[in-house]
Amino acid sequence: MRLALLFFCCFVGSYAVLPAQDVRVRAWLDTASMRIGEQTRLRLSIEHTPGIQVQFPFIADSIVSKVEVVDRTAIDSTVQENGRALQRQTFTITSFDDGAYEIPPLTFTYRKPKDEAEYSIQTQALALTVSGVPLPKVPLQDSTQFPGAPSADAQSADAQAEEQDNLRDIKPPLAVPLTFLEVAPYLVAGIALLGAIVWGVWYYRKRRALALANMPVAVVPKRPPYEVAMEGLERLREQRLWQSGAVKEYYTELSEIMRVYVEGTFGIITLEATTDEIIAAMRTKSTPMASTEMLRNVLELADMVKFARYNAIPDEHERSFRLATEYVQITAFKEQTASEEIPKDVVA
């Protein structure tokens, strides 16, 4: 009785009407019976007076178990001749399992103008029948024409058993092994691509090396050691290191300036040599003894401060700076070194 009532609701649609006739909803199926895999449409509509705000029921990917939603349309709104608003939405549904399904009532919610309350109204339930694909009937033999043949009931039972035996699951795809001829085009394409990449890298490096070889090189003239040393001494004087207590840093910088100058001017390796080694090498050069003694005084005092923790006095700081400046100025002009004189304050 209940199933018949549900079928009747599917054909004539389902309605729900408020007592005040403000809102009326309807839900119906295009067809209440279909085969496995076929599709039908579930249609929803709501008719209401203008000004009412309506919320359609939310339907997920499945309406009920094994009944899936394939597609859905947007909500369509129109105004009827009587002035009432009509909103509609259609869902395309399908099922891949046979059986009888009941689509439960669907709930619409709405709000009336100037009314904070929220109201709801439901459609009636719908019935949907999904049937399988019928198998061809096996013809029964007439037992009267063939004596000794099985009876019709026995043949019917055998046919039903045979029909059940013919219902089998679909077999999965067969795994076919790959052959060399199928893989060969991809292998050749990969080797060709790798060869193209290697050739491109080689060609790019060759062109780049050729371009660099032909590129004009800007020759920056080397600055004379005299200019570099004088700038270093002036910068050291402006830093006022020993005046601020950084005595060791002061002599480290002064010794570095003098060593770089001697190496650049006379070609002697000084940066990793001791003071004695530098003075011994200077005595082999065509430089007066006086200038060599000036260099020795500066470097020895610097070594004592840096390595022997000697506390030099301010007069020694200024004297070392003056000797270093005079040494650079004297040795920079070799034509004057023959007539230079030993400063009075140089101690042999």
Residue pairs with C-beta under 8 A, 6 or more apart in sequence:
3 100
3 127
6 102
6 125
6 126
6 127
7 32
7 127
9 124
9 125
9 126
9 127
10 28
10 29
10 32
10 126
10 127
10 128
11 32
12 28
13 26
13 27
13 28
14 26
14 27
14 28
14 123
14 124
14 125
14 126
15 24
15 25
15 26
15 123
15 124
16 24
16 25
16 26
16 121
16 122
16 123
16 124
17 24
18 24
18 121
22 48
22 49
22 52
22 112
23 46
23 47
23 48
23 49
23 52
23 54
23 108
23 110
23 119
23 121
24 46
24 47
24 48
25 44
25 45
25 46
25 47
25 108
25 121
25 122
25 123
26 43
26 44
26 45
26 46
26 47
26 123
27 42
27 43
27 44
27 45
27 103
27 106
27 123
27 124
27 126
28 42
28 43
28 126
29 40
29 41
29 42
29 43
29 103
29 126
29 128
30 40
30 41
30 43
31 40
32 126
32 127
32 128
32 129
33 128
33 129
33 130
33 131
34 40
34 95
34 128
34 129
34 130
34 131
35 130
35 131
35 132
35 133
36 95
36 96
36 97
36 98
36 130
36 131
36 132
36 133
37 94
37 96
38 94
39 70
39 92
39 93
39 94
40 92
40 93
40 94
40 128
41 90
41 91
41 92
41 93
42 63
42 90
42 91
42 92
42 93
42 103
42 126
43 88
43 89
43 90
43 91
44 56
44 57
44 88
44 89
44 90
44 91
44 106
44 123
45 86
45 87
45 88
45 89
46 54
46 56
46 86
46 87
46 108
46 110
47 80
47 84
47 85
47 86
48 54
48 84
48 85
48 87
48 110
49 84
49 85
50 79
50 83
50 84
50 85
51 112
51 113
52 85
52 110
52 111
52 112
52 113
53 110
53 111
54 87
54 108
54 109
54 110
55 108
55 109
55 110
56 75
56 87
56 89
56 108
57 106
57 107
57 108
59 69
59 72
59 91
59 106
60 69
61 68
61 69
62 68
62 69
63 69
63 91
63 93
63 103
64 101
64 102
64 103
64 104
66 95
66 96
66 97
66 99
66 101
67 93
67 94
67 95
67 101
67 103
67 128
68 93
68 94
68 95
68 96
69 91
69 92
69 93
70 92
70 93
70 94
71 91
71 92
72 89
72 90
72 91
72 92
73 89
73 90
73 91
74 89
75 87
75 88
75 89
76 87
76 88
76 89
77 85
77 86
77 87
78 85
78 86
78 87
78 88
79 85
79 86
80 86
93 128
95 101
95 128
95 130
97 130
98 130
98 131
98 132
99 129
99 130
100 127
100 128
100 129
100 130
101 127
101 128
101 129
101 130
102 125
102 126
102 127
102 128
103 125
103 126
103 127
103 128
104 125
105 122
105 123
105 124
105 125
106 122
106 123
107 120
107 121
107 122
108 120
108 121
108 122
108 123
109 118
109 119
109 120
110 118
110 119
110 120
110 121
111 117
111 118
111 119
112 119
135 163
135 166
135 167
137 159
138 159
138 162
138 163
140 152
140 155
140 156
140 159
141 149
141 150
141 155
142 149
143 149
143 150
143 151
143 152
150 158
224 332
225 260
225 261
225 264
225 265
226 261
226 265
226 328
226 332
228 260
228 261
228 264
229 257
229 258
229 260
229 261
229 328
230 325
230 328
232 253
232 257
232 260
233 254
233 257
233 321
233 324
233 325
233 328
236 250
236 253
236 254
236 257
236 321
237 321
239 253
241 247
241 249
241 250
241 253
242 250
242 314
242 317
247 305
247 311
247 312
247 317
248 305
248 306
250 317
251 301
251 302
251 305
251 306
251 312
251 320
252 302
252 306
254 298
254 302
254 320
254 321
254 324
255 298
255 299
255 302
255 303
255 306
257 324
258 295
258 298
258 299
258 324
258 327
259 270
259 271
259 278
259 299
260 270
260 271
261 328
262 268
262 270
262 278
262 282
262 295
263 269
263 270
263 271
265 331
265 332
266 281
266 282
266 285
266 287
268 278
268 281
268 282
268 285
270 278
273 281
275 296
275 299
275 300
275 303
278 295
278 299
279 292
279 295
279 296
279 299
282 292
282 295
283 289
283 292
286 334
287 331
287 337
288 337
288 338
288 340
289 342
290 340
290 341
290 342
290 343
290 346
291 327
291 330
291 331
291 337
291 340
293 342
293 346
293 348
294 323
294 324
294 326
294 327
294 330
294 343
294 346
295 327
297 320
297 323
297 346
297 347
298 320
298 323
298 324
298 327
301 310
301 312
301 316
301 320
302 320
304 310
304 312
305 312
312 320
319 345
323 343
323 346
326 343
330 336
330 337
330 340
331 337
